[in-house]
């Protein structure tokens, strides 16, 4: 399901806040987690050092680089138990989301979507992150939008931060 429908949530699934670099996964994910009383984890912290070094050098990751990391993402979501977990992870391809769901089948995806212009502006103002703005185009080219049979929603990031968080909370209410 995509759009702004209410999500069919049973138990306490994990919520993956997904999207390309600069969409606000960490900021919005942290605020959503806080509002829902769930822990938050930035998936970037789970990357092996080799992946971080590649991205810092401006080299896009390959699928082979990502598979072990995605398995860890899924394991973290599964280990969260009934309390649940909000986790920031790009999850750009359907196959990546499937890999996460292999370990955590009740995962719900919150796709933060924005125009290239909005994303570029946000990346230009960001400092201290290993992902350089030059990788935005490769991420946009890789992005496969959520499909109708995937549990998740798309939220436009063009609005103010409070509006984006509010939109995310409306569709992730438990």
C-alpha positions in Angstrom: 0.0 0.0 0.0 1.2 3.5 -0.8 -0.2 6.9 -0.3 -1.6 8.3 2.9 -3.7 5.4 4.1 -3.5 4.2 7.7 -1.1 1.2 7.9 -2.4 -2.2 9.0 -0.1 -2.7 12.0 -0.2 -5.9 14.1 2.1 -6.3 17.1 5.0 -4.0 17.1 6.7 -4.1 13.8 9.9 -2.3 13.0 9.6 0.9 11.0 12.3 1.5 8.4 12.6 5.2 7.4 13.9 5.0 3.9 14.9 7.2 1.0 18.0 8.7 -0.7 20.7 10.7 1.0 19.5 14.0 2.3 15.8 13.1 2.7 15.9 13.4 6.5 15.9 9.7 7.5 17.9 10.3 10.7 16.1 13.5 11.7 12.6 12.4 10.9 13.2 8.8 12.1 14.4 10.1 15.4 11.4 12.3 15.9 8.9 9.6 14.8 10.6 7.2 17.2 10.3 9.7 20.0 6.6 10.3 19.3 5.9 6.6 19.2 7.9 5.8 22.3 10.2 3.5 20.3 13.9 3.3 20.2 15.7 4.7 17.1 18.8 3.4 15.3 20.5 4.9 12.4 21.4 2.1 10.0 24.5 4.0 8.8 26.0 3.1 12.2 25.8 -0.6 11.2 27.8 -0.3 8.0 31.2 -2.0 8.1 34.1 0.3 7.9 34.9 -0.8 4.3 31.4 0.5 3.2 31.9 3.8 5.0 35.3 4.3 3.4 33.9 3.6 -0.1 31.1 6.1 0.3 33.3 8.7 1.9 35.5 8.4 -1.2 32.5 9.0 -3.4 32.2 5.4 -4.6 28.7 3.9 -4.7 28.2 0.6 -2.9 27.6 -2.5 -4.9 24.9 -5.0 -4.0 27.6 -7.3 -2.7 28.7 -4.5 -0.3 25.1 -4.1 0.9 23.9 -7.7 1.5 25.7 -8.3 4.8 24.6 -4.8 6.0 21.0 -5.5 5.1 21.1 -8.8 7.0 22.3 -6.9 10.1 19.5 -4.3 9.6 16.9 -7.1 9.4 18.4 -8.8 12.5 18.3 -5.5 14.5 14.6 -5.1 13.6 13.8 -8.7 14.5 15.7 -8.4 17.8 13.7 -5.4 18.9 10.9 -7.6 20.0 7.4 -6.3 21.0 8.7 -2.7 21.7 9.6 -2.3 18.1 12.3 -0.1 16.5 12.5 2.8 14.1 15.5 2.4 11.9 16.9 4.7 9.2 18.1 2.8 6.2 18.1 3.8 2.5 16.4 0.6 1.4 16.5 1.9 -2.2 15.6 -1.3 -4.0 12.8 -3.8 -3.6 15.3 -6.6 -3.3 16.9 -4.7 -0.3 13.6 -4.3 1.4 12.9 -8.0 0.7 16.3 -8.8 2.4 15.3 -6.8 5.4 11.8 -8.5 5.6 13.5 -11.9 5.4 14.6 -11.4 9.0 11.8 -9.0 10.1 8.7 -9.8 8.1 6.4 -7.2 9.8 8.6 -4.3 8.8 6.8 -1.2 7.6 8.6 1.2 5.3 8.2 5.0 5.6 9.6 6.4 2.3 10.7 10.0 2.6 10.4 11.4 -0.9 11.5 14.7 -2.4 12.5 16.4 -5.6 16.2 16.5 -6.6 16.2 20.2 -5.9 15.0 19.8 -2.3 17.4 17.0 -1.7 20.4 18.9 -3.2 19.6 21.9 -1.0 19.5 19.7 2.1 22.8 18.0 1.2 24.5 21.3 0.6 23.7 22.4 4.1 24.7 19.1 5.8 28.2 18.7 7.4 30.0 15.9 9.1 28.4 13.1 7.2 30.4 10.5 5.3 28.0 10.4 2.3 29.0 13.1 -0.2 26.4 15.0 -2.2 27.9 13.7 -5.4 26.3 10.3 -4.7 22.7 11.7 -4.8 22.3 11.0 -8.6 23.4 7.4 -8.2 21.0 6.9 -5.3 18.1 8.5 -7.3 18.9 6.2 -10.3 18.9 3.2 -7.9 15.7 4.1 -6.1 12.7 1.7 -6.7 9.6 3.2 -5.2 7.5 1.1 -2.8 5.2 -1.3 -4.6 1.5 -1.8 -3.9 2.1 -5.1 -2.0 4.7 -3.6 0.3 3.7 -2.4 3.8 4.6 1.2 3.7 3.8 4.8 2.7 5.4 7.7 1.0 5.7 11.1 2.7 6.7 14.2 0.7 9.5 16.0 2.5 8.9 19.4 0.8 7.0 20.8 3.8 8.2 22.0 7.1 9.8 19.5 9.5 6.7 19.5 11.8 4.5 18.9 8.8 6.6 16.0 7.6 6.7 14.4 11.0 2.9 14.9 11.4 2.3 13.2 8.1 4.6 10.3 9.1 2.8 9.9 12.4 -0.7 9.9 10.9 0.2 6.9 8.8 2.2 5.0 11.4 -0.2 5.3 14.3 -0.4 2.1 16.2 
